[in-house]
Amino acid sequence: MSALREALGSLPDAVFADVLESEEGYLLVLDLPGVTADTLDVTVEAGRLVIEGQRSKDVPREFRFVREDRSVFLDVELPLPPDATGQGAEGTVSRGVLELEVPKASAAPSTTIPIDEA
């Protein structure tokens, strides 16, 4: 999980993130102002969480940018903890807050192997 924590520290200053852990999985909460479900893509590729988002900026006609510090695009890759899997992951975005639930890989249940007399 330290690789994920380190990667979160390198996010742009405008993106705030929390990571929560339970027995079943992880919950990542990222503040992405202006991003909607239509302008967001989240995938898991080779043990990495890839988040690509775009926010729209509507500028009133009578105004122009003097300074522009809020990036329009977000493109980050975050390493998943070793015990996490993308299988069954779910996400929601509401008012610019992305919540991703990423389950932990469950160990195979124990099984008794039948042994027959030869």
N, C-alpha and C positions, 0 to 999 in steps of 0.2 A: 504494500500500500504506500510505501514511502515514495515510489516512483510517481504515483498518482498525485500525492501531496506536492511533490516537487514540480510536476507539470502544471498543477493549478496555480502555483506561485508565479508561473511565467505567463499567465493569461494577461491580456491587455488590462490596463488600469480601470477601464470602464466596466469590466466584467467581474462580478463578485460571485464566489462559489462556496458552497458548503458540501461536505461529504458526511453522510450518516451511515452507520452500519448496524445491521441486526443479524440474528442467527441465519436468516434466509437470504439476505442480500445487502445491496448498497443502494442508497438514495443520493443522487447528485442533484443539487439545486443550484441553478445558474441564473443570475439576473442578466437578461439580454433585452434591454429596453428597445421597443420598436420592432422586435422580431415576432412574427406570427407563425402559425403552423404551416401556412402556405409558403413562407420564405425561409424555412428551416429544413435541413436534411441531417439526419443522425444515422450513422451506420456503425457496425462493428466489423473491423477488418484486421485480421491477424493479431488479435489480442489488444487492439487499440480502438478507442471510441473516437470516431471522426464526426465533428460537429461543424456544419457549414450553415451560416445564417446570413441574412441580409436584412437590414432595417431601411425603411423608407424615411426620407426627410422631406417634409413638405415645407417649402419656404414661401411665405406670402409674397405676392408679386412686387410689393413696394419695398421689400427688403432684399439685401444681398449679404453673403457671408463676409464678415470681416475676419473672423477666425473660425476654423472648423477643426475641432479636436475629437469629435465622436466618429469613429470609423463606421462606414456603411456596411462593410463586410467583416464577417468573423469566420475564420478557417483555422480550427485547432484540432490537434490529435492528442488524446489523453490515454496513457497506458491503463488498461484494466488491471485490477489486482489479480494475482495469480489464481485465486479461487473463484473468480467471477467468470460468467459466461454471457454471451449475447443472447443465448437461447431464452425466449420468453421475456425479454426486456420490454418495458413499456415506458412511454413518455407522454407528458402533457405540457402544453404551454398556455399560460393564462396571464394576460396583462404583462407580458414580457418576462415572465418567470418560467423557466424550463425545469421540469422535474423528471428525472430519469430513474426508474427503478430497474436495477440490474441484479438478477438473481445470482446467488453463489452456485457453483457447480456442486451438485449433490453427489455424495459418494454412493456407489452402487449398494443397494440393500444386501444384507447378508443372505446367502442362499445355502441351503443344505444340499450337498451333492449326494444323490443316492449311490450306494455301493452294493452291487449284486454279488452273490456267491458265484465263483467260476466253476 
